[in-house]
Amino acid sequence: MRRKMKWSFIQNERSRKSTFKKRKKGLLKKLTELVTLSDIKACAVIYNSYDSNPETWPSKEGVEEVVSDFMNLSMEEQSKNMMNQEAFIRQRIAEEQKKIQKLRDENRNREIQNFMFDCLEGKINVHHLDERSRRDLIYGIDKYLSQLKRRAESFIGESSSSLSSHVVADVDAPIGFQDHMIQHHNKNDQNEKKPVQFEYKALLNFYDQIPKKIHDFNMNMNSKKSMLLDLNQDLNTGEDED
């Protein structure tokens, strides 16, 4: 296993010179591959403390040609893809921050969904919810109902054109409701239409379960004068649906 390189100035001059020669050779090799494989123009000018004159690649004339072509471009074109080390690092940091934020959003949506199912199944006492939890619950229920409604409409359209298509909801079902969504197919059944008809009925039965749960939840919350959950309200949470 190669020893991990420490990214700092090499104090030993002999070792520093040896490393410079190896890295320079590797850099010029990469430039040669880039020019050959991609059919582009490139050049390199290397200054070092071991030679009085800078080293040019592929040649002095080749460098002058590439630089001349570059200078003939407009200022906008010249700076289009130009960046220094600081700009490169900032770009990488911004990309990683976007990835982190995406993961946070996914985790938050998953937490809200699990929280919603726990409330509907009675695992959490809804009378002790704080304001943020109530908003999360409203958001989760409205989003889930919207997904189911769109999927049901899509299923109706697809099933009318092809009865052999098996379509199920693309949202996770809560524990306790999954028995409505799962059908053990009989291997001896030669009629392919029956499983499709059952899945459609099961989907609607599952879809009908949630409004009843929400209605019961509303009745409980109204009795405590804590919160009113309106199924017809438009949700304005500032969060985008996936």
C-alpha positions in Angstrom: 0.0 0.0 0.0 1.3 3.4 -0.9 2.0 5.8 1.9 -0.4 8.7 2.0 1.2 11.9 0.7 1.3 14.9 3.1 0.3 18.0 1.2 2.9 20.5 2.4 6.1 22.0 1.2 8.9 19.4 1.0 11.7 20.6 3.1 14.4 18.2 1.8 15.7 19.7 -1.4 16.8 16.4 -2.9 13.4 14.8 -2.3 11.7 18.0 -3.5 13.6 18.0 -6.8 12.8 14.3 -7.3 9.1 14.8 -6.7 9.1 17.8 -9.0 10.5 15.8 -11.9 8.0 12.9 -11.4 5.0 15.2 -11.1 6.1 17.3 -14.1 6.5 14.1 -16.2 3.0 13.0 -15.2 1.5 16.4 -16.0 3.0 16.5 -19.5 1.8 13.0 -20.1 -1.8 13.9 -19.2 -1.6 17.0 -21.5 -0.4 14.7 -24.4 -3.3 12.4 -23.8 -5.8 15.2 -23.6 -4.6 16.8 -26.9 -4.5 13.4 -28.7 -7.8 11.9 -27.4 -9.9 15.1 -27.5 -8.4 16.9 -30.5 -7.9 20.2 -28.6 -5.2 22.8 -28.3 -3.2 23.0 -25.1 0.2 24.2 -23.9 2.2 24.4 -20.7 4.8 26.8 -19.4 6.7 25.6 -16.3 8.9 27.8 -14.2 11.2 26.1 -11.7 14.2 26.9 -9.5 16.4 24.3 -11.2 16.5 25.8 -14.7 17.2 29.4 -15.6 14.7 29.3 -18.5 11.1 28.2 -18.3 10.2 24.9 -19.9 7.6 25.0 -22.7 5.3 22.3 -24.0 4.9 21.1 -26.7 7.3 23.7 -28.0 7.9 27.5 -27.8 6.1 27.9 -31.1 3.2 25.7 -30.0 2.8 27.8 -26.8 2.8 31.1 -28.9 0.1 29.7 -31.2 -2.2 28.6 -28.4 -1.7 31.9 -26.5 -2.3 33.9 -29.7 -5.6 32.0 -30.4 -6.7 32.7 -26.8 -5.9 36.4 -26.9 -8.0 36.7 -30.1 -11.1 35.6 -28.2 -13.4 38.2 -26.6 -13.0 38.9 -22.9 -16.2 37.1 -22.2 -15.0 33.9 -23.9 -11.6 34.2 -22.3 -13.1 34.2 -18.8 -15.9 31.8 -19.5 -14.4 28.7 -17.9 -11.5 30.3 -16.1 -11.1 29.8 -12.4 -8.3 29.8 -9.9 -7.9 27.4 -7.0 -10.1 29.5 -4.7 -12.9 29.6 -7.2 -12.6 25.8 -7.8 -12.8 25.0 -4.1 -15.8 27.3 -3.6 -17.5 25.6 -6.5 -16.9 22.2 -4.9 -18.2 23.4 -1.6 -21.4 24.7 -3.1 -22.0 21.4 -4.9 -21.5 19.4 -1.7 -23.8 21.8 0.2 -26.5 21.2 -2.4 -26.1 17.4 -1.9 -26.3 17.8 1.9 -29.4 20.0 1.7 -31.1 17.4 -0.6 -30.4 14.6 1.9 -31.8 16.8 4.7 -35.0 17.4 2.8 -35.4 13.7 2.1 -34.8 12.9 5.7 -37.3 15.5 6.8 -40.0 14.3 4.4 -39.4 10.7 5.7 -39.7 11.9 9.3 -42.9 13.7 8.6 -44.4 10.7 6.8 -43.5 8.3 9.7 -44.9 10.8 12.1 -48.2 11.1 10.2 -48.6 7.3 10.1 -47.9 7.1 13.9 -50.5 9.7 14.6 -53.1 8.0 12.4 -52.5 4.7 14.0 -52.8 6.1 17.5 -49.1 5.6 18.4 -48.7 9.3 19.3 -51.1 11.3 21.4 -52.2 14.0 19.0 -53.5 16.2 21.9 -50.0 16.9 23.0 -48.6 18.1 19.7 -46.8 21.5 19.5 -47.5 24.0 16.7 -44.7 22.7 14.4 -45.8 19.1 14.8 -49.3 20.1 13.8 -48.1 21.9 10.7 -45.9 18.9 9.8 -48.9 16.6 10.2 -51.1 18.7 8.0 -48.4 18.9 5.4 -47.8 15.2 5.4 -51.5 14.2 5.2 -52.2 16.7 2.4 -49.2 15.6 0.4 -50.0 11.9 0.9 -53.6 12.3 -0.2 -52.5 14.3 -3.2 -50.1 11.6 -4.3 -52.7 8.9 -3.8 -55.3 10.9 -5.7 -53.0 11.4 -8.7 -52.0 7.8 -8.7 -55.6 6.6 -8.5 -56.4 8.9 -11.5 -53.4 7.5 -13.4 -54.4 4.0 -12.6 -57.9 4.5 -13.9 -56.5 5.8 -17.2 -54.0 3.0 -17.6 -56.4 0.2 -16.6 -59.0 1.4 -19.1 -56.4 1.0 -21.9 -54.7 -2.1 -20.7 -56.2 -4.5 -18.2 -52.9 -6.4 -18.0 -51.0 -3.5 -16.5 -50.3 -3.8 -12.7 -50.1 -0.3 -11.1 -49.7 0.4 -7.4 -49.3 3.6 -5.5 -45.8 5.1 -5.5 -45.9 6.2 -1.9 -45.1 4.1 1.2 -48.1 2.6 2.9 -48.3 2.7 6.7 -48.0 -0.4 8.8 -51.4 -1.9 9.3 -52.7 -0.7 5.9 -50.4 -2.9 3.8 -52.8 -5.9 3.9 -55.1 -3.9 1.6 -52.3 -3.5 -0.9 -50.9 -7.0 -1.0 -52.5 -9.9 -3.0 -51.0 -13.4 -3.0 -51.6 -14.5 -6.6 -52.9 -18.0 -7.1 -50.5 -19.8 -9.4 -53.3 -21.9 -10.8 -55.4 -19.0 -11.8 -55.3 -18.6 -15.5 -57.4 -15.5 -15.6 -55.1 -12.5 -15.7 -57.9 -9.9 -15.3 -58.7 -10.8 -11.7 -55.4 -9.6 -10.1 -55.7 -6.3 -11.9 -59.3 -5.8 -10.8 -58.4 -6.7 -7.2 -55.4 -4.3 -7.1 -57.7 -1.5 -8.3 -60.3 -2.2 -5.6 -57.5 -2.6 -3.0 -56.1 0.8 -4.0 -59.4 2.5 -3.6 -60.1 0.8 -0.3 -56.7 1.9 0.9 -57.3 5.4 -0.4 -60.7 5.5 1.4 -59.1 4.6 4.8 -57.2 7.8 5.1 -60.0 10.4 5.0 -61.8 8.4 7.7 -58.7 8.4 9.9 -58.3 12.1 9.3 -61.9 12.8 10.1 -61.6 10.9 13.4 -58.4 12.9 14.1 -60.2 16.2 13.4 -63.1 15.3 15.7 -60.6 14.5 18.5 -58.7 17.7 18.0 -61.9 19.8 17.8 -63.1 18.5 21.1 -59.8 19.7 22.6 -60.1 23.0 20.7 -56.5 22.6 19.7 -56.5 22.3 16.0 -58.8 22.0 13.0 -57.6 19.9 10.0 -59.5 20.9 6.9 -59.2 18.4 4.1 -60.2 21.0 1.5 -57.6 23.6 2.5 -54.7 24.6 0.2 -51.4 23.8 1.9 -48.9 26.7 1.9 -45.8 25.4 3.6 -43.2 26.8 1.3 -41.9 23.3 0.6 -41.9 21.8 -2.9 -43.4 18.5 -3.5 -41.2 15.9 -5.0 
